[in-house]
């Protein structure tokens, strides 16, 4: 059954911490430089991914959740 699992095209799986060099202070500084919705969306995605990475590490969810 597990061998039949197919990851849909366009799916990305995080295998390491996203952008480990980005700190909350750097994100605050980047907010001041946002000049388009695309840049805002990108910064939101970075923040969201880091938050979910931290939550997963902090709460040590079971594998596969």
CHARMM internal coordinates of N, CA and C (Angstrom, degrees):
IC EDIT
DIST 1 N 1 CA 1.4514
DIST 1 CA 1 C 1.5234
ANGL 1 N 1 CA 1 C 110.53
DIST 1 C 2 N 1.3172
ANGL 1 CA 1 C 2 N 117.42
DIHE 1 N 1 CA 1 C 2 N -45.95
DIST 2 N 2 CA 1.4620
ANGL 1 C 2 N 2 CA 120.81
DIHE 1 CA 1 C 2 N 2 CA -178.36
DIST 2 CA 2 C 1.5274
ANGL 2 N 2 CA 2 C 111.16
DIHE 1 C 2 N 2 CA 2 C -62.86
DIST 2 C 3 N 1.3264
ANGL 2 CA 2 C 3 N 117.85
DIHE 2 N 2 CA 2 C 3 N -33.33
DIST 3 N 3 CA 1.4568
ANGL 2 C 3 N 3 CA 121.06
DIHE 2 CA 2 C 3 N 3 CA -179.81
DIST 3 CA 3 C 1.5232
ANGL 3 N 3 CA 3 C 112.62
DIHE 2 C 3 N 3 CA 3 C -67.31
DIST 3 C 4 N 1.3252
ANGL 3 CA 3 C 4 N 117.45
DIHE 3 N 3 CA 3 C 4 N -20.45
DIST 4 N 4 CA 1.4626
ANGL 3 C 4 N 4 CA 120.12
DIHE 3 CA 3 C 4 N 4 CA -177.40
DIST 4 CA 4 C 1.5296
ANGL 4 N 4 CA 4 C 112.29
DIHE 3 C 4 N 4 CA 4 C -87.58
DIST 4 C 5 N 1.3345
ANGL 4 CA 4 C 5 N 117.48
DIHE 4 N 4 CA 4 C 5 N -2.15
DIST 5 N 5 CA 1.4633
ANGL 4 C 5 N 5 CA 120.49
DIHE 4 CA 4 C 5 N 5 CA -179.75
DIST 5 CA 5 C 1.5205
ANGL 5 N 5 CA 5 C 109.20
DIHE 4 C 5 N 5 CA 5 C -71.73
DIST 5 C 6 N 1.3148
ANGL 5 CA 5 C 6 N 115.86
DIHE 5 N 5 CA 5 C 6 N 128.91
DIST 6 N 6 CA 1.4635
ANGL 5 C 6 N 6 CA 121.63
DIHE 5 CA 5 C 6 N 6 CA 179.57
DIST 6 CA 6 C 1.5190
ANGL 6 N 6 CA 6 C 108.18
DIHE 5 C 6 N 6 CA 6 C -121.54
DIST 6 C 7 N 1.3135
ANGL 6 CA 6 C 7 N 116.19
DIHE 6 N 6 CA 6 C 7 N 129.82
DIST 7 N 7 CA 1.4674
ANGL 6 C 7 N 7 CA 121.25
DIHE 6 CA 6 C 7 N 7 CA 177.26
DIST 7 CA 7 C 1.5228
ANGL 7 N 7 CA 7 C 107.41
DIHE 6 C 7 N 7 CA 7 C -81.51
DIST 7 C 8 N 1.3314
ANGL 7 CA 7 C 8 N 117.17
DIHE 7 N 7 CA 7 C 8 N 123.92
DIST 8 N 8 CA 1.4706
ANGL 7 C 8 N 8 CA 120.09
DIHE 7 CA 7 C 8 N 8 CA -179.11
DIST 8 CA 8 C 1.5260
ANGL 8 N 8 CA 8 C 112.04
DIHE 7 C 8 N 8 CA 8 C -60.17
DIST 8 C 9 N 1.3138
ANGL 8 CA 8 C 9 N 116.32
DIHE 8 N 8 CA 8 C 9 N 145.55
DIST 9 N 9 CA 1.4604
ANGL 8 C 9 N 9 CA 121.84
DIHE 8 CA 8 C 9 N 9 CA 178.04
DIST 9 CA 9 C 1.5273
ANGL 9 N 9 CA 9 C 109.47
DIHE 8 C 9 N 9 CA 9 C -59.09
DIST 9 C 10 N 1.3279
ANGL 9 CA 9 C 10 N 116.38
DIHE 9 N 9 CA 9 C 10 N 137.50
DIST 10 N 10 CA 1.4506
ANGL 9 C 10 N 10 CA 121.07
DIHE 9 CA 9 C 10 N 10 CA -179.71
DIST 10 CA 10 C 1.5165
ANGL 10 N 10 CA 10 C 113.69
DIHE 9 C 10 N 10 CA 10 C 89.34
DIST 10 C 11 N 1.3279
ANGL 10 CA 10 C 11 N 117.18
DIHE 10 N 10 CA 10 C 11 N 1.76
DIST 11 N 11 CA 1.4657
ANGL 10 C 11 N 11 CA 121.93
DIHE 10 CA 10 C 11 N 11 CA 178.48
DIST 11 CA 11 C 1.5196
ANGL 11 N 11 CA 11 C 109.07
DIHE 10 C 11 N 11 CA 11 C -88.82
DIST 11 C 12 N 1.3227
ANGL 11 CA 11 C 12 N 116.11
DIHE 11 N 11 CA 11 C 12 N 137.33
DIST 12 N 12 CA 1.4562
ANGL 11 C 12 N 12 CA 121.13
DIHE 11 CA 11 C 12 N 12 CA 178.11
DIST 12 CA 12 C 1.5165
ANGL 12 N 12 CA 12 C 108.73
DIHE 11 C 12 N 12 CA 12 C -118.75
DIST 12 C 13 N 1.3300
ANGL 12 CA 12 C 13 N 116.96
DIHE 12 N 12 CA 12 C 13 N 139.55
DIST 13 N 13 CA 1.4579
ANGL 12 C 13 N 13 CA 122.27
DIHE 12 CA 12 C 13 N 13 CA 179.66
DIST 13 CA 13 C 1.5207
ANGL 13 N 13 CA 13 C 107.83
DIHE 12 C 13 N 13 CA 13 C -120.43
DIST 13 C 14 N 1.3509
ANGL 13 CA 13 C 14 N 116.23
DIHE 13 N 13 CA 13 C 14 N 125.43
DIST 14 N 14 CA 1.4569
ANGL 13 C 14 N 14 CA 119.66
DIHE 13 CA 13 C 14 N 14 CA 179.08
DIST 14 CA 14 C 1.5289
ANGL 14 N 14 CA 14 C 109.11
DIHE 13 C 14 N 14 CA 14 C -77.10
DIST 14 C 15 N 1.3178
ANGL 14 CA 14 C 15 N 116.23
DIHE 14 N 14 CA 14 C 15 N 124.53
DIST 15 N 15 CA 1.4542
ANGL 14 C 15 N 15 CA 120.61
DIHE 14 CA 14 C 15 N 15 CA 178.34
DIST 15 CA 15 C 1.5271
ANGL 15 N 15 CA 15 C 111.63
DIHE 14 C 15 N 15 CA 15 C -112.36
DIST 15 C 16 N 1.3133
ANGL 15 CA 15 C 16 N 116.34
DIHE 15 N 15 CA 15 C 16 N -7.08
DIST 16 N 16 CA 1.4617
ANGL 15 C 16 N 16 CA 120.51
DIHE 15 CA 15 C 16 N 16 CA 176.06
DIST 16 CA 16 C 1.5242
ANGL 16 N 16 CA 16 C 108.08
DIHE 15 C 16 N 16 CA 16 C -150.33
DIST 16 C 17 N 1.3099
ANGL 16 CA 16 C 17 N 115.91
DIHE 16 N 16 CA 16 C 17 N 166.08
DIST 17 N 17 CA 1.4555
ANGL 16 C 17 N 17 CA 120.07
DIHE 16 CA 16 C 17 N 17 CA -177.51
DIST 17 CA 17 C 1.5238
ANGL 17 N 17 CA 17 C 110.99
DIHE 16 C 17 N 17 CA 17 C -57.46
DIST 17 C 18 N 1.3406
ANGL 17 CA 17 C 18 N 116.81
DIHE 17 N 17 CA 17 C 18 N 129.81
DIST 18 N 18 CA 1.4634
ANGL 17 C 18 N 18 CA 119.09
DIHE 17 CA 17 C 18 N 18 CA 179.68
DIST 18 CA 18 C 1.5261
ANGL 18 N 18 CA 18 C 111.25
DIHE 17 C 18 N 18 CA 18 C -73.28
DIST 18 C 19 N 1.3071
ANGL 18 CA 18 C 19 N 116.54
DIHE 18 N 18 CA 18 C 19 N 126.77
DIST 19 N 19 CA 1.4612
ANGL 18 C 19 N 19 CA 124.22
DIHE 18 CA 18 C 19 N 19 CA 176.28
DIST 19 CA 19 C 1.5332
ANGL 19 N 19 CA 19 C 112.57
DIHE 18 C 19 N 19 CA 19 C 45.96
DIST 19 C 20 N 1.3191
ANGL 19 CA 19 C 20 N 118.12
DIHE 19 N 19 CA 19 C 20 N 65.36
DIST 20 N 20 CA 1.4741
ANGL 19 C 20 N 20 CA 120.66
DIHE 19 CA 19 C 20 N 20 CA -176.26
DIST 20 CA 20 C 1.5228
ANGL 20 N 20 CA 20 C 114.43
DIHE 19 C 20 N 20 CA 20 C -60.90
DIST 20 C 21 N 1.3502
ANGL 20 CA 20 C 21 N 117.56
DIHE 20 N 20 CA 20 C 21 N -20.03
DIST 21 N 21 CA 1.4672
ANGL 20 C 21 N 21 CA 120.23
DIHE 20 CA 20 C 21 N 21 CA -178.89
DIST 21 CA 21 C 1.5285
ANGL 21 N 21 CA 21 C 112.60
DIHE 20 C 21 N 21 CA 21 C -80.24
DIST 21 C 22 N 1.3268
ANGL 21 CA 21 C 22 N 117.95
DIHE 21 N 21 CA 21 C 22 N -13.06
DIST 22 N 22 CA 1.4643
ANGL 21 C 22 N 22 CA 121.57
DIHE 21 CA 21 C 22 N 22 CA -179.47
DIST 22 CA 22 C 1.5274
ANGL 22 N 22 CA 22 C 110.02
DIHE 21 C 22 N 22 CA 22 C -81.18
DIST 22 C 23 N 1.3159
ANGL 22 CA 22 C 23 N 115.96
DIHE 22 N 22 CA 22 C 23 N 125.28
DIST 23 N 23 CA 1.4652
ANGL 22 C 23 N 23 CA 121.52
DIHE 22 CA 22 C 23 N 23 CA 177.36
DIST 23 CA 23 C 1.5266
ANGL 23 N 23 CA 23 C 108.78
DIHE 22 C 23 N 23 CA 23 C -110.40
DIST 23 C 24 N 1.3106
ANGL 23 CA 23 C 24 N 116.66
DIHE 23 N 23 CA 23 C 24 N 169.17
DIST 24 N 24 CA 1.4612
ANGL 23 C 24 N 24 CA 120.32
DIHE 23 CA 23 C 24 N 24 CA 177.99
DIST 24 CA 24 C 1.5359
ANGL 24 N 24 CA 24 C 110.28
DIHE 23 C 24 N 24 CA 24 C -62.08
DIST 24 C 25 N 1.3181
ANGL 24 CA 24 C 25 N 116.85
DIHE 24 N 24 CA 24 C 25 N -35.49
DIST 25 N 25 CA 1.4656
ANGL 24 C 25 N 25 CA 120.32
DIHE 24 CA 24 C 25 N 25 CA 178.22
DIST 25 CA 25 C 1.5367
ANGL 25 N 25 CA 25 C 110.80
DIHE 24 C 25 N 25 CA 25 C -64.29
DIST 25 C 26 N 1.3279
ANGL 25 CA 25 C 26 N 116.58
DIHE 25 N 25 CA 25 C 26 N -41.71
DIST 26 N 26 CA 1.4654
ANGL 25 C 26 N 26 CA 120.15
DIHE 25 CA 25 C 26 N 26 CA 178.49
DIST 26 CA 26 C 1.5322
ANGL 26 N 26 CA 26 C 110.59
DIHE 25 C 26 N 26 CA 26 C -66.01
DIST 26 C 27 N 1.3374
ANGL 26 CA 26 C 27 N 116.28
DIHE 26 N 26 CA 26 C 27 N -37.01
DIST 27 N 27 CA 1.4682
ANGL 26 C 27 N 27 CA 119.11
DIHE 26 CA 26 C 27 N 27 CA 178.50
DIST 27 CA 27 C 1.5243
ANGL 27 N 27 CA 27 C 110.95
DIHE 26 C 27 N 27 CA 27 C -65.42
DIST 27 C 28 N 1.3243
ANGL 27 CA 27 C 28 N 116.90
DIHE 27 N 27 CA 27 C 28 N -40.77
DIST 28 N 28 CA 1.4651
ANGL 27 C 28 N 28 CA 120.01
DIHE 27 CA 27 C 28 N 28 CA 176.75
DIST 28 CA 28 C 1.5224
ANGL 28 N 28 CA 28 C 110.57
DIHE 27 C 28 N 28 CA 28 C -60.33
DIST 28 C 29 N 1.3234
ANGL 28 CA 28 C 29 N 117.18
DIHE 28 N 28 CA 28 C 29 N -40.85
DIST 29 N 29 CA 1.4596
ANGL 28 C 29 N 29 CA 120.65
DIHE 28 CA 28 C 29 N 29 CA 178.64
DIST 29 CA 29 C 1.5291
ANGL 29 N 29 CA 29 C 110.87
DIHE 28 C 29 N 29 CA 29 C -66.44
DIST 29 C 30 N 1.3302
ANGL 29 CA 29 C 30 N 117.21
DIHE 29 N 29 CA 29 C 30 N -38.31
DIST 30 N 30 CA 1.4657
ANGL 29 C 30 N 30 CA 120.46
DIHE 29 CA 29 C 30 N 30 CA 179.36
DIST 30 CA 30 C 1.5217
ANGL 30 N 30 CA 30 C 112.19
DIHE 29 C 30 N 30 CA 30 C -67.07
DIST 30 C 31 N 1.3304
ANGL 30 CA 30 C 31 N 117.04
DIHE 30 N 30 CA 30 C 31 N -31.92
DIST 31 N 31 CA 1.4654
ANGL 30 C 31 N 31 CA 120.63
DIHE 30 CA 30 C 31 N 31 CA 178.63
DIST 31 CA 31 C 1.5261
ANGL 31 N 31 CA 31 C 110.12
DIHE 30 C 31 N 31 CA 31 C -57.81
DIST 31 C 32 N 1.3215
ANGL 31 CA 31 C 32 N 116.04
DIHE 31 N 31 CA 31 C 32 N -38.02
DIST 32 N 32 CA 1.4656
ANGL 31 C 32 N 32 CA 120.44
DIHE 31 CA 31 C 32 N 32 CA -179.04
DIST 32 CA 32 C 1.5266
ANGL 32 N 32 CA 32 C 111.96
DIHE 31 C 32 N 32 CA 32 C -66.08
DIST 32 C 33 N 1.3371
ANGL 32 CA 32 C 33 N 118.01
DIHE 32 N 32 CA 32 C 33 N -20.35
DIST 33 N 33 CA 1.4584
ANGL 32 C 33 N 33 CA 122.05
DIHE 32 CA 32 C 33 N 33 CA -175.77
DIST 33 CA 33 C 1.5286
ANGL 33 N 33 CA 33 C 113.33
DIHE 32 C 33 N 33 CA 33 C -99.45
DIST 33 C 34 N 1.3145
ANGL 33 CA 33 C 34 N 118.21
DIHE 33 N 33 CA 33 C 34 N 0.43
DIST 34 N 34 CA 1.4672
ANGL 33 C 34 N 34 CA 121.14
DIHE 33 CA 33 C 34 N 34 CA -176.51
DIST 34 CA 34 C 1.5283
ANGL 34 N 34 CA 34 C 109.67
DIHE 33 C 34 N 34 CA 34 C -66.69
DIST 34 C 35 N 1.3296
ANGL 34 CA 34 C 35 N 114.40
DIHE 34 N 34 CA 34 C 35 N 127.63
DIST 35 N 35 CA 1.4661
ANGL 34 C 35 N 35 CA 119.02
DIHE 34 CA 34 C 35 N 35 CA -178.52
DIST 35 CA 35 C 1.5284
ANGL 35 N 35 CA 35 C 112.52
DIHE 34 C 35 N 35 CA 35 C -126.29
DIST 35 C 36 N 1.3538
ANGL 35 CA 35 C 36 N 116.70
DIHE 35 N 35 CA 35 C 36 N 4.44
DIST 36 N 36 CA 1.4654
ANGL 35 C 36 N 36 CA 118.89
DIHE 35 CA 35 C 36 N 36 CA 179.34
DIST 36 CA 36 C 1.5253
ANGL 36 N 36 CA 36 C 109.72
DIHE 35 C 36 N 36 CA 36 C -155.15
DIST 36 C 37 N 1.3275
ANGL 36 CA 36 C 37 N 114.80
DIHE 36 N 36 CA 36 C 37 N 161.37
DIST 37 N 37 CA 1.4654
ANGL 36 C 37 N 37 CA 119.58
DIHE 36 CA 36 C 37 N 37 CA 177.01
DIST 37 CA 37 C 1.5223
ANGL 37 N 37 CA 37 C 110.89
DIHE 36 C 37 N 37 CA 37 C -63.80
DIST 37 C 38 N 1.3240
ANGL 37 CA 37 C 38 N 116.85
DIHE 37 N 37 CA 37 C 38 N -34.00
DIST 38 N 38 CA 1.4681
ANGL 37 C 38 N 38 CA 120.90
DIHE 37 CA 37 C 38 N 38 CA 179.98
DIST 38 CA 38 C 1.5347
ANGL 38 N 38 CA 38 C 110.82
DIHE 37 C 38 N 38 CA 38 C -62.31
DIST 38 C 39 N 1.3315
ANGL 38 CA 38 C 39 N 116.35
DIHE 38 N 38 CA 38 C 39 N -43.35
DIST 39 N 39 CA 1.4631
ANGL 38 C 39 N 39 CA 120.26
DIHE 38 CA 38 C 39 N 39 CA 178.89
DIST 39 CA 39 C 1.5249
ANGL 39 N 39 CA 39 C 110.60
DIHE 38 C 39 N 39 CA 39 C -67.30
DIST 39 C 40 N 1.3298
ANGL 39 CA 39 C 40 N 116.55
DIHE 39 N 39 CA 39 C 40 N -38.23
DIST 40 N 40 CA 1.4581
ANGL 39 C 40 N 40 CA 120.54
DIHE 39 CA 39 C 40 N 40 CA 177.00
DIST 40 CA 40 C 1.5244
ANGL 40 N 40 CA 40 C 110.37
DIHE 39 C 40 N 40 CA 40 C -62.69
DIST 40 C 41 N 1.3302
ANGL 40 CA 40 C 41 N 116.84
DIHE 40 N 40 CA 40 C 41 N -44.45
DIST 41 N 41 CA 1.4618
ANGL 40 C 41 N 41 CA 121.10
DIHE 40 CA 40 C 41 N 41 CA 179.03
DIST 41 CA 41 C 1.5291
ANGL 41 N 41 CA 41 C 111.04
DIHE 40 C 41 N 41 CA 41 C -63.00
DIST 41 C 42 N 1.3115
ANGL 41 CA 41 C 42 N 117.70
DIHE 41 N 41 CA 41 C 42 N -40.09
DIST 42 N 42 CA 1.4631
ANGL 41 C 42 N 42 CA 121.50
DIHE 41 CA 41 C 42 N 42 CA 178.87
DIST 42 CA 42 C 1.5250
ANGL 42 N 42 CA 42 C 111.32
DIHE 41 C 42 N 42 CA 42 C -63.85
DIST 42 C 43 N 1.3255
ANGL 42 CA 42 C 43 N 116.69
DIHE 42 N 42 CA 42 C 43 N -44.35
DIST 43 N 43 CA 1.4580
ANGL 42 C 43 N 43 CA 120.18
DIHE 42 CA 42 C 43 N 43 CA 179.44
DIST 43 CA 43 C 1.5337
ANGL 43 N 43 CA 43 C 110.68
DIHE 42 C 43 N 43 CA 43 C -65.68
DIST 43 C 44 N 1.3331
ANGL 43 CA 43 C 44 N 116.70
DIHE 43 N 43 CA 43 C 44 N -39.05
DIST 44 N 44 CA 1.4608
ANGL 43 C 44 N 44 CA 120.39
DIHE 43 CA 43 C 44 N 44 CA 176.29
DIST 44 CA 44 C 1.5216
ANGL 44 N 44 CA 44 C 110.36
DIHE 43 C 44 N 44 CA 44 C -61.16
DIST 44 C 45 N 1.3304
ANGL 44 CA 44 C 45 N 117.50
DIHE 44 N 44 CA 44 C 45 N -43.55
DIST 45 N 45 CA 1.4674
ANGL 44 C 45 N 45 CA 121.31
DIHE 44 CA 44 C 45 N 45 CA 179.76
DIST 45 CA 45 C 1.5251
ANGL 45 N 45 CA 45 C 110.92
DIHE 44 C 45 N 45 CA 45 C -61.73
DIST 45 C 46 N 1.3120
ANGL 45 CA 45 C 46 N 117.34
DIHE 45 N 45 CA 45 C 46 N -41.81
DIST 46 N 46 CA 1.4662
ANGL 45 C 46 N 46 CA 121.13
DIHE 45 CA 45 C 46 N 46 CA 178.17
DIST 46 CA 46 C 1.5199
ANGL 46 N 46 CA 46 C 109.87
DIHE 45 C 46 N 46 CA 46 C -62.43
DIST 46 C 47 N 1.3236
ANGL 46 CA 46 C 47 N 116.87
DIHE 46 N 46 CA 46 C 47 N -47.79
DIST 47 N 47 CA 1.4750
ANGL 46 C 47 N 47 CA 121.12
DIHE 46 CA 46 C 47 N 47 CA -179.26
DIST 47 CA 47 C 1.5266
ANGL 47 N 47 CA 47 C 110.83
DIHE 46 C 47 N 47 CA 47 C -62.65
DIST 47 C 48 N 1.3225
ANGL 47 CA 47 C 48 N 116.87
DIHE 47 N 47 CA 47 C 48 N -43.70
DIST 48 N 48 CA 1.4690
ANGL 47 C 48 N 48 CA 120.76
DIHE 47 CA 47 C 48 N 48 CA -179.15
DIST 48 CA 48 C 1.5310
ANGL 48 N 48 CA 48 C 110.51
DIHE 47 C 48 N 48 CA 48 C -63.92
DIST 48 C 49 N 1.3186
ANGL 48 CA 48 C 49 N 117.51
DIHE 48 N 48 CA 48 C 49 N -46.77
DIST 49 N 49 CA 1.4618
ANGL 48 C 49 N 49 CA 120.64
DIHE 48 CA 48 C 49 N 49 CA -179.78
DIST 49 CA 49 C 1.5231
ANGL 49 N 49 CA 49 C 111.52
DIHE 48 C 49 N 49 CA 49 C -61.53
DIST 49 C 50 N 1.3264
ANGL 49 CA 49 C 50 N 116.75
DIHE 49 N 49 CA 49 C 50 N -41.58
DIST 50 N 50 CA 1.4654
ANGL 49 C 50 N 50 CA 119.62
DIHE 49 CA 49 C 50 N 50 CA 178.50
DIST 50 CA 50 C 1.5301
ANGL 50 N 50 CA 50 C 110.46
DIHE 49 C 50 N 50 CA 50 C -65.72
DIST 50 C 51 N 1.3351
ANGL 50 CA 50 C 51 N 117.09
DIHE 50 N 50 CA 50 C 51 N -41.04
DIST 51 N 51 CA 1.4639
ANGL 50 C 51 N 51 CA 120.10
DIHE 50 CA 50 C 51 N 51 CA 179.55
DIST 51 CA 51 C 1.5309
ANGL 51 N 51 CA 51 C 110.73
DIHE 50 C 51 N 51 CA 51 C -62.29
DIST 51 C 52 N 1.3191
ANGL 51 CA 51 C 52 N 116.74
DIHE 51 N 51 CA 51 C 52 N -42.40
DIST 52 N 52 CA 1.4692
ANGL 51 C 52 N 52 CA 120.03
DIHE 51 CA 51 C 52 N 52 CA 179.94
DIST 52 CA 52 C 1.5277
ANGL 52 N 52 CA 52 C 110.75
DIHE 51 C 52 N 52 CA 52 C -68.97
DIST 52 C 53 N 1.3274
ANGL 52 CA 52 C 53 N 117.23
DIHE 52 N 52 CA 52 C 53 N -35.12
DIST 53 N 53 CA 1.4585
ANGL 52 C 53 N 53 CA 121.29
DIHE 52 CA 52 C 53 N 53 CA 177.04
DIST 53 CA 53 C 1.5318
ANGL 53 N 53 CA 53 C 109.46
DIHE 52 C 53 N 53 CA 53 C -63.56
DIST 53 C 54 N 1.3221
ANGL 53 CA 53 C 54 N 116.19
DIHE 53 N 53 CA 53 C 54 N -46.07
DIST 54 N 54 CA 1.4665
ANGL 53 C 54 N 54 CA 121.38
DIHE 53 CA 53 C 54 N 54 CA 179.88
DIST 54 CA 54 C 1.5240
ANGL 54 N 54 CA 54 C 110.13
DIHE 53 C 54 N 54 CA 54 C -63.78
DIST 54 C 55 N 1.3298
ANGL 54 CA 54 C 55 N 117.75
DIHE 54 N 54 CA 54 C 55 N -43.74
DIST 55 N 55 CA 1.4669
ANGL 54 C 55 N 55 CA 120.93
DIHE 54 CA 54 C 55 N 55 CA 179.51
DIST 55 CA 55 C 1.5237
ANGL 55 N 55 CA 55 C 110.87
DIHE 54 C 55 N 55 CA 55 C -61.43
DIST 55 C 56 N 1.3211
ANGL 55 CA 55 C 56 N 116.53
DIHE 55 N 55 CA 55 C 56 N -42.66
DIST 56 N 56 CA 1.4664
ANGL 55 C 56 N 56 CA 119.69
DIHE 55 CA 55 C 56 N 56 CA -179.96
DIST 56 CA 56 C 1.5243
ANGL 56 N 56 CA 56 C 110.89
DIHE 55 C 56 N 56 CA 56 C -63.73
DIST 56 C 57 N 1.3207
ANGL 56 CA 56 C 57 N 116.90
DIHE 56 N 56 CA 56 C 57 N -40.31
DIST 57 N 57 CA 1.4665
ANGL 56 C 57 N 57 CA 120.65
DIHE 56 CA 56 C 57 N 57 CA 178.49
DIST 57 CA 57 C 1.5162
ANGL 57 N 57 CA 57 C 111.38
DIHE 56 C 57 N 57 CA 57 C -69.40
DIST 57 C 58 N 1.3280
ANGL 57 CA 57 C 58 N 117.09
DIHE 57 N 57 CA 57 C 58 N -40.10
DIST 58 N 58 CA 1.4672
ANGL 57 C 58 N 58 CA 121.45
DIHE 57 CA 57 C 58 N 58 CA -176.17
DIST 58 CA 58 C 1.5163
ANGL 58 N 58 CA 58 C 112.44
DIHE 57 C 58 N 58 CA 58 C -69.98
DIST 58 C 59 N 1.3375
ANGL 58 CA 58 C 59 N 115.81
DIHE 58 N 58 CA 58 C 59 N -39.62
DIST 59 N 59 CA 1.4559
ANGL 58 C 59 N 59 CA 119.37
DIHE 58 CA 58 C 59 N 59 CA -175.66
DIST 59 CA 59 C 1.5078
ANGL 59 N 59 CA 59 C 113.02
DIHE 58 C 59 N 59 CA 59 C -97.72
DIST 59 C 60 N 1.3268
ANGL 59 CA 59 C 60 N 117.19
DIHE 59 N 59 CA 59 C 60 N -7.40
DIST 60 N 60 CA 1.4666
ANGL 59 C 60 N 60 CA 123.18
DIHE 59 CA 59 C 60 N 60 CA 176.36
DIST 60 CA 60 C 1.5261
ANGL 60 N 60 CA 60 C 111.67
DIHE 59 C 60 N 60 CA 60 C 46.50
DIST 60 C 61 N 1.3367
ANGL 60 CA 60 C 61 N 115.17
DIHE 60 N 60 CA 60 C 61 N 57.99
DIST 61 N 61 CA 1.4632
ANGL 60 C 61 N 61 CA 120.73
DIHE 60 CA 60 C 61 N 61 CA 178.26
DIST 61 CA 61 C 1.5222
ANGL 61 N 61 CA 61 C 110.43
DIHE 60 C 61 N 61 CA 61 C -59.92
DIST 61 C 62 N 1.3161
ANGL 61 CA 61 C 62 N 116.36
DIHE 61 N 61 CA 61 C 62 N 156.73
DIST 62 N 62 CA 1.4556
ANGL 61 C 62 N 62 CA 120.21
DIHE 61 CA 61 C 62 N 62 CA 178.05
DIST 62 CA 62 C 1.5264
ANGL 62 N 62 CA 62 C 109.36
DIHE 61 C 62 N 62 CA 62 C -65.82
DIST 62 C 63 N 1.3219
ANGL 62 CA 62 C 63 N 116.00
DIHE 62 N 62 CA 62 C 63 N 151.28
DIST 63 N 63 CA 1.4503
ANGL 62 C 63 N 63 CA 121.44
DIHE 62 CA 62 C 63 N 63 CA 179.81
DIST 63 CA 63 C 1.5296
ANGL 63 N 63 CA 63 C 110.01
DIHE 62 C 63 N 63 CA 63 C -57.88
DIST 63 C 64 N 1.3049
ANGL 63 CA 63 C 64 N 115.73
DIHE 63 N 63 CA 63 C 64 N 135.86
DIST 64 N 64 CA 1.4527
ANGL 63 C 64 N 64 CA 120.98
DIHE 63 CA 63 C 64 N 64 CA 177.40
DIST 64 CA 64 C 1.5074
ANGL 64 N 64 CA 64 C 115.13
DIHE 63 C 64 N 64 CA 64 C 92.94
DIST 64 C 65 N 1.3440
ANGL 64 CA 64 C 65 N 118.13
DIHE 64 N 64 CA 64 C 65 N -1.22
DIST 65 N 65 CA 1.4660
ANGL 64 C 65 N 65 CA 119.12
DIHE 64 CA 64 C 65 N 65 CA 179.76
DIST 65 CA 65 C 1.5117
ANGL 65 N 65 CA 65 C 110.33
DIHE 64 C 65 N 65 CA 65 C -90.72
END
COOR INIT
IC SEED 1 N 1 CA 1 C
IC BUILD
